[in-house]
């Protein structure tokens, strides 16, 4: 049984930073103390002013398998994830075929069990006519992260705009409902108006087409359904100041029935960046004007926004080119969310303790994940060693996305991720991977 002893390392956990020793044994954390001595045959990792974070849990990624493997696979993107300190992910159902049945969902779990370097869970997909299949998840509430509803444009048959379908799912689902909220009617009207006015559209038109009203009206609709039935609702990738009035910080996260996520690209980019980045930062919902970014940061820090995610959505370089209608929406980010937040720590925007809370603790609490998300005795040893004194830069040579590009290319971070442990196994060590042991299926306490 592999054992590791982290000696005199700065543990970032549960609102504190403490110099501690942490002993892992097999998959779990065995002991945490100010000093640990052991007679076991053990691998020691000396702190040397480094930090130990709980592994990042990314509650929204698109790993493209099955059906879209020219863009990415579970293997390639989970490899990028662990290189970025992401030890667990929750993947979306808009693969091909769409994960609209229990059988198709389980096929994705089988793929991940054989290839994923990180721990995993998969959302059950919804359409206008699969409500009965979706509700079978009630019998599997401890095995699946949630149900995903696209209340806006999506791949294939996954745009859900039927009031009766939404009503039934919100009324009867016993597990978390995660929503992509953009109003399709508003988007189409904005597109037709701009197209008529301009003819050829540009990247900067994207936040005008997919504007604040489109997000707000859809989020409001989802919240009204949730309030009607006391559903457990989690709204993904909030991108506007206007939506923030819909969320509360008046109760602890564990008591909330309605929660919200913000993504790293909405905390980093603004509409001003379309000039240089073009369609590389085209995504849905759109990156918008700068005042939204400032409002999102404020809401993250005052706990109206509950978790940080990536919405990692890779496309090939060729798919991101061309005219507005052809350039695909989505950007690859799963290798760099922790480093990006450490950049903002260096700038004084956010504390290390808050980073651990929003990227690990709060995600575990929001989804009721069993024994992960914290550095606690008895919990799975999902851990990340960070060197805050060794800068790193994003290059094509050190990114592991199958698509081979990043909107953060050439960006310099003030820190480096040295090691990543998944369920006690060191899967990443300074650019080297141990791919023998695979990640585990997440379980939930519901």
C-alpha positions in Angstrom: 0.0 0.0 0.0 1.5 3.3 -1.1 2.1 5.8 1.6 3.1 9.5 1.3 4.1 11.9 4.1 3.9 15.6 3.3 6.2 17.2 5.9 5.8 20.8 7.1 3.7 21.9 4.2 1.2 24.8 4.2 -2.2 23.2 4.1 -4.9 25.4 2.6 -8.1 23.9 4.0 -11.4 25.0 5.6 -10.6 28.7 5.8 -7.1 28.3 7.3 -3.5 28.0 6.1 -1.4 25.9 8.6 2.0 24.3 8.5 1.1 20.6 9.0 2.2 17.1 8.3 -0.3 15.0 6.2 0.0 11.2 6.0 -1.8 9.3 3.2 -2.2 5.6 3.1 -3.6 3.9 0.0 -6.5 5.9 -1.3 -7.1 7.9 1.9 -5.7 10.5 4.2 -4.7 8.7 7.4 -3.5 11.4 9.7 -3.1 15.2 9.9 -1.0 16.7 12.7 1.7 19.3 13.4 4.3 16.5 13.3 4.0 12.9 12.2 6.7 10.3 12.6 6.3 6.9 11.1 8.3 3.7 10.9 6.5 2.7 7.7 8.3 2.5 4.4 7.1 5.8 3.1 7.7 8.5 0.4 8.3 11.9 2.0 7.4 15.1 0.3 9.1 18.1 2.0 7.0 21.2 2.2 9.8 23.7 1.5 7.3 26.6 1.7 4.9 24.9 -0.8 1.2 24.7 -0.4 -1.1 21.7 -0.3 -4.6 22.2 -1.7 -7.5 19.9 -1.9 -8.0 18.7 -5.5 -10.1 20.9 -7.7 -13.5 19.6 -8.5 -14.7 20.9 -11.9 -18.5 20.6 -12.1 -18.8 21.5 -15.8 -16.7 20.1 -18.6 -17.2 18.8 -22.1 -14.8 16.0 -22.9 -16.4 15.1 -26.2 -16.5 11.4 -26.0 -18.2 9.5 -27.5 -18.8 10.9 -31.0 -16.7 14.0 -31.1 -13.3 12.5 -30.4 -11.6 14.6 -33.1 -11.9 17.4 -30.6 -11.0 15.6 -27.4 -11.3 12.3 -25.5 -11.9 11.5 -21.8 -8.3 10.3 -21.7 -6.7 13.5 -23.2 -8.8 16.0 -21.3 -8.5 14.1 -17.9 -4.7 14.2 -18.5 -4.9 17.9 -19.0 -7.1 18.2 -15.9 -4.8 16.4 -13.5 -1.9 18.5 -14.8 -3.9 21.5 -13.7 -4.8 20.2 -10.3 -8.3 19.1 -11.3 -8.8 15.7 -9.6 -12.5 15.2 -10.3 -14.8 16.4 -13.1 -18.5 16.3 -14.0 -19.1 15.9 -17.7 -22.0 17.2 -19.8 -24.4 15.0 -21.9 -24.1 16.8 -25.3 -21.8 14.1 -26.8 -22.9 12.0 -29.7 -25.2 10.3 -29.2 -26.6 12.6 -26.6 -26.7 10.9 -23.2 -30.5 10.8 -23.0 -30.9 7.3 -21.7 -29.6 5.4 -18.7 -27.9 3.0 -21.0 -26.0 5.7 -22.9 -25.1 7.3 -19.7 -23.6 4.1 -18.3 -21.6 3.7 -21.5 -19.8 6.9 -20.7 -19.0 5.7 -17.2 -17.5 2.6 -18.7 -15.3 4.7 -21.0 -14.1 6.8 -18.1 -13.4 3.8 -15.9 -11.0 2.5 -18.5 -9.3 5.8 -19.6 -9.8 8.7 -17.1 -6.8 9.8 -15.0 -9.2 11.9 -12.8 -12.3 10.9 -10.8 -15.5 11.4 -12.8 -19.3 11.8 -12.9 -21.6 12.4 -15.8 -24.8 14.4 -16.1 -28.0 12.8 -17.4 -29.2 14.7 -20.5 -32.7 16.0 -21.1 -34.8 16.7 -24.2 -38.4 17.7 -24.8 -39.5 14.1 -24.8 -37.4 12.0 -22.4 -38.7 13.1 -19.0 -39.7 9.6 -18.0 -36.1 8.4 -18.7 -34.7 11.3 -16.8 -36.8 10.5 -13.8 -35.3 7.0 -13.6 -32.3 8.8 -12.1 -34.3 9.1 -8.8 -33.3 5.5 -8.2 -29.7 6.3 -8.8 -29.4 9.6 -6.9 -26.2 8.5 -5.1 -24.5 7.5 -8.4 -25.0 10.5 -10.7 -24.0 14.1 -10.2 -27.3 15.5 -11.6 -29.6 16.2 -14.5 -28.6 18.7 -17.1 -31.1 21.0 -18.9 -30.1 23.2 -21.8 -32.5 26.1 -21.6 -30.8 27.6 -24.7 -29.0 26.5 -27.8 -27.4 23.1 -27.7 -26.2 20.1 -29.7 -28.7 17.8 -31.3 -32.0 17.2 -29.5 -31.1 18.8 -26.2 -32.7 22.3 -26.3 -35.5 22.0 -23.8 -38.2 24.6 -24.4 -41.3 22.6 -23.7 -43.1 24.0 -20.6 -44.7 20.6 -19.8 -41.3 18.8 -20.0 -39.7 21.4 -17.7 -42.6 21.3 -15.3 -42.5 17.5 -15.0 -38.7 17.4 -14.4 -38.6 20.2 -11.9 -41.6 18.7 -10.1 -40.4 15.1 -9.9 -36.6 15.1 -10.0 -35.1 14.1 -6.6 -31.6 15.0 -7.6 -29.8 18.2 -8.6 -30.9 20.0 -11.8 -28.2 21.9 -13.5 -29.2 24.4 -16.2 -27.6 26.3 -19.0 -29.8 29.4 -19.1 -30.1 31.5 -22.2 -33.4 32.5 -23.8 -33.5 31.2 -27.4 -36.2 33.6 -28.6 -34.2 36.6 -27.5 -31.0 35.3 -29.0 -32.7 34.6 -32.4 -34.3 38.1 -32.4 -31.0 39.8 -31.6 -29.2 37.8 -34.3 -31.7 38.6 -37.0 -31.7 42.3 -36.1 -27.9 42.5 -36.2 -27.6 40.4 -39.3 -30.0 42.7 -41.1 -28.2 45.8 -39.9 -24.6 44.7 -40.5 -24.6 41.8 -42.9 -21.3 40.3 -41.8 -21.0 39.7 -38.1 -17.8 39.9 -36.0 -16.6 38.3 -32.7 -17.6 41.4 -30.8 -21.2 40.9 -31.8 -21.5 37.7 -29.8 -22.3 39.4 -26.4 -24.8 41.6 -28.2 -26.6 38.6 -29.7 -26.4 36.5 -26.5 -27.0 39.5 -24.3 -27.8 40.1 -20.6 -31.6 39.8 -21.2 -31.3 36.4 -22.8 -29.4 35.1 -19.7 -31.6 36.9 -17.1 -34.9 35.8 -18.5 -33.9 32.2 -18.8 -32.3 32.1 -15.3 -35.5 33.7 -13.9 -37.6 31.0 -15.6 -35.5 28.2 -14.1 -35.7 29.8 -10.7 -39.5 30.1 -10.9 -39.8 26.4 -11.7 -37.5 25.6 -8.8 -39.3 27.8 -6.4 -42.7 26.3 -7.4 -41.6 22.8 -6.5 -38.7 23.4 -4.1 -36.4 21.7 -6.6 -32.6 21.5 -6.1 -31.4 23.9 -8.9 -27.9 24.8 -9.9 -27.5 27.4 -12.6 -24.3 27.1 -14.5 -21.9 29.8 -15.8 -23.5 33.0 -14.6 -22.1 35.8 -16.9 -24.1 38.9 -16.1 -24.5 41.5 -13.4 -28.2 41.5 -14.0 -28.6 37.8 -13.0 -26.9 38.3 -9.6 -30.0 39.8 -8.1 -31.5 36.3 -8.4 -29.1 34.7 -5.9 -28.7 34.9 -2.1 -25.9 34.8 0.4 -28.3 34.8 3.4 -27.9 31.2 4.3 -25.1 28.6 4.3 -24.4 26.7 1.1 -25.6 23.4 2.5 -29.0 24.9 3.1 -29.5 26.5 -0.3 -31.9 25.0 -2.8 -30.8 27.3 -5.6 -27.1 27.7 -6.2 -24.9 29.3 -8.9 -21.6 28.7 -10.7 -19.2 31.2 -12.3 -16.5 30.1 -14.8 -12.9 31.2 -14.9 -13.2 32.8 -18.4 -16.0 35.1 -17.2 -13.8 36.2 -14.3 -10.8 36.7 -16.6 -11.8 38.0 -20.0 -14.2 40.9 -21.0 -15.7 42.0 -24.3 -12.7 44.2 -24.8 -10.7 41.0 -25.4 -12.5 40.1 -28.6 -10.3 42.6 -30.4 -7.2 40.4 -29.8 -8.7 37.0 -29.1 -11.4 37.0 -31.8 -13.4 33.7 -31.9 -10.9 32.0 -29.6 -13.1 33.3 -26.7 -16.4 32.8 -28.4 -18.5 30.8 -25.9 -22.0 30.4 -24.6 -23.0 32.3 -22.6 -20.9 35.0 -24.1 -18.1 36.9 -22.4 -19.6 40.3 -21.9 -18.8 43.9 -21.0 -16.3 44.7 -18.2 -18.8 45.8 -15.6 -20.1 42.2 -15.6 -16.7 40.8 -14.7 -16.4 43.2 -11.8 -19.9 42.3 -10.5 -19.1 38.5 -10.8 -16.0 38.9 -8.7 -17.9 40.8 -6.0 -20.7 38.1 -6.0 -18.1 35.3 -5.8 -16.4 36.8 -2.8 -19.7 37.6 -1.0 -21.0 34.1 -1.7 -23.9 34.8 -4.0 -21.9 32.8 -6.5 -21.1 29.4 -4.9 -18.5 27.6 -7.1 -15.9 28.2 -9.7 -15.7 25.9 -12.8 -14.3 25.9 -16.3 -17.0 24.8 -18.8 -14.0 23.3 -20.6 -15.3 23.0 -24.2 -12.5 22.2 -26.7 -12.8 22.5 -30.5 -10.2 22.1 -33.2 -8.4 25.2 -34.3 -10.1 24.9 -37.7 -13.5 24.8 -36.0 -12.8 28.1 -34.3 -12.2 29.9 -37.6 -14.4 31.3 -40.3 -17.4 33.6 -40.2 -19.5 34.2 -37.1 -22.0 31.4 -37.9 -19.3 28.8 -38.5 -16.9 29.5 -35.6 -17.8 27.1 -32.8 -18.5 28.3 -29.3 -16.4 27.0 -26.4 -12.8 27.2 -25.2 -10.4 24.7 -23.5 -9.6 25.6 -19.9 -9.5 22.6 -17.7 -5.6 22.6 -17.3 -5.4 26.1 -16.0 -8.3 27.1 -13.6 -6.2 26.8 -10.4 -3.2 28.6 -11.8 -5.5 31.4 -13.1 -7.0 31.8 -9.6 -3.5 31.9 -8.2 -2.7 34.7 -10.6 -5.7 36.6 -9.1 -4.4 35.8 -5.6 -1.1 37.4 -6.5 -3.1 40.4 -7.7 -4.9 40.6 -4.4 -8.3 39.7 -5.8 -8.9 36.5 -3.8 -7.3 34.6 -0.9 -5.9 31.1 -1.1 -8.5 30.0 1.4 -11.3 31.3 -0.8 -9.8 29.5 -3.8 -9.9 26.2 -1.9 -13.4 26.9 -0.8 -14.9 27.8 -4.2 -13.0 25.2 -6.3 -13.1 22.2 -3.9 -15.1 22.5 -0.6 -18.1 24.3 -2.0 -18.4 22.0 -5.0 -18.3 18.9 -2.8 -21.0 20.5 -0.6 -23.1 21.7 -3.5 -23.3 18.2 -5.1 -23.1 16.3 -1.8 -20.0 14.4 -2.9 -18.9 11.6 -0.6 -15.5 12.0 1.1 -13.9 14.4 -1.3 -13.2 18.2 -1.6 -11.5 18.6 1.8 -8.2 17.7 3.4 -9.6 15.6 6.3 -8.7 12.3 7.9 -10.5 9.5 6.3 -11.3 11.4 3.1 -9.9 10.4 -0.3 -6.4 11.8 -0.8 -7.2 14.1 -3.7 -4.4 16.6 -3.3 -2.4 19.2 -5.2 1.1 20.5 -4.3 1.6 24.2 -5.4 4.8 26.1 -5.7 3.8 29.8 -5.4 7.4 30.9 -5.9 8.0 29.2 -9.3 6.4 31.0 -12.2 5.1 29.1 -15.2 3.9 30.0 -18.7 1.4 28.4 -21.0 3.0 27.0 -24.2 1.9 24.5 -26.9 4.6 22.2 -25.5 3.2 22.0 -22.0 -0.6 22.0 -22.7 -2.2 18.6 -22.9 -5.5 19.4 -24.6 -6.1 17.3 -27.7 -7.1 20.4 -29.6 -3.6 21.8 -29.1 -4.4 25.4 -28.4 -5.5 27.7 -25.5 -6.8 31.3 -25.2 -4.2 31.5 -22.4 -1.2 30.6 -24.6 1.8 32.7 -23.6 0.1 33.8 -20.4 2.6 33.8 -17.4 1.3 32.5 -14.1 3.1 33.4 -10.8 2.9 29.8 -9.6 3.4 26.2 -10.7 1.5 23.0 -10.0 4.1 20.5 -8.9 2.2 17.3 -8.1 -1.4 16.0 -8.3 -2.7 13.1 -6.3 -5.9 11.3 -7.2 -7.3 8.9 -4.5 -3.8 8.7 -3.0 -2.0 8.0 -6.3 0.5 10.5 -7.6 -0.7 10.8 -11.2 1.2 14.0 -12.1 4.7 15.0 -11.0 6.4 18.0 -12.7 5.3 17.2 -16.2 5.4 13.4 -15.8 2.3 11.2 -15.5 1.5 7.8 -13.9 -1.3 6.5 -16.1 -1.6 3.0 -14.7 -4.2 3.6 -12.0 -7.4 5.2 -13.3 -9.8 7.7 -11.5 -12.9 6.6 -9.7 -16.6 7.2 -10.1 -17.8 9.8 -7.7 -20.5 8.9 -5.3 -23.0 11.2 -3.5 -24.6 11.4 -0.1 -28.2 12.0 -1.0 
